[in-house]
Every structure is written in C-alpha cells, then in structure tokens.
Amino acid sequence: MKILGLGIDLIKNQRVNSLLKNKAFIRRTFSKKEINNFKKNNKKNYFAKRFAAKESFSKSFGTGIRDGLNFKDIEVLNDKLGKPYFFKNRKINSFIRKRFNTKKYNLFLSISDEKDYSIAITMIQKS
C-alpha cells in the first residue's frame, strides 16, 4: 500500500469560535449532516476539529482549497462508535482519481482537541 498524501493541521479553538458567530461561514464550510450531527455541548471544539480535518485533508491532497474543491465538499462524519471519517462523495472520488490517478484508495483521519487547540491528521493511501 502506497501513501499518496499526508496532511496535518492545528487550530486555535478560539479562532473558530469567533467565526461561528457568522452564519454564512457555517453554511459555507460545513455540510448539513455536520451541522445536524452537532450535539449541544462544546460547539467551539466540535467545529474546530472538523475545520482542522478539512484543512489537513486539503494539505494531504497537495493543493489546498482551490480548483473547485471547497470546505463543504470535505465532509467529516462519525461512525457508530464515534470514530471520525471522511465521507467519500462523488466530488472527492473525482478529485482523488484525477490528482493521484487511482480509483481505489483509503482515507484515514485522526482528530483530537484540548481546551485551546484542535488537531487533525489525514492520510490518503492507495489500496
């Protein structure tokens, strides 16, 4: 298995907290599922972790957020046990196929937070 991309992002939670006051930021950055899955506790850290995950994904991709790739296209969900993962939608599949010339790949995501900071690590692996 070959690693195609690796990205990491660290964000100060207070920065995201300030941005959350802008409803347009929320709608531009997070999917309906991400917004609806938010549990009423610790809004700042919930969204900071997802923002860091989206940034780490764009870094692992090697291009950042550009060329038609938007934050909202990168969707961070949780499985039944709470493990975070990237939802592989049609747009993500297309971007990875074009960028790395592969149809078979795995995405790995690890996110963590603390009082002041959130961090995310993304790996794209050819399967």
Secondary structure by P-SEA (a helix, b strand, c coil): ccccccbbbbbcaaaaaaaaccaaaaaacccaaaaaaccccaaaaaaaaaaaaaaaaaaaaccccccccccccccccccccbbbbbcccaaaaaaaaaacccccbbbbbbbbccccbbbbbbbbbcc
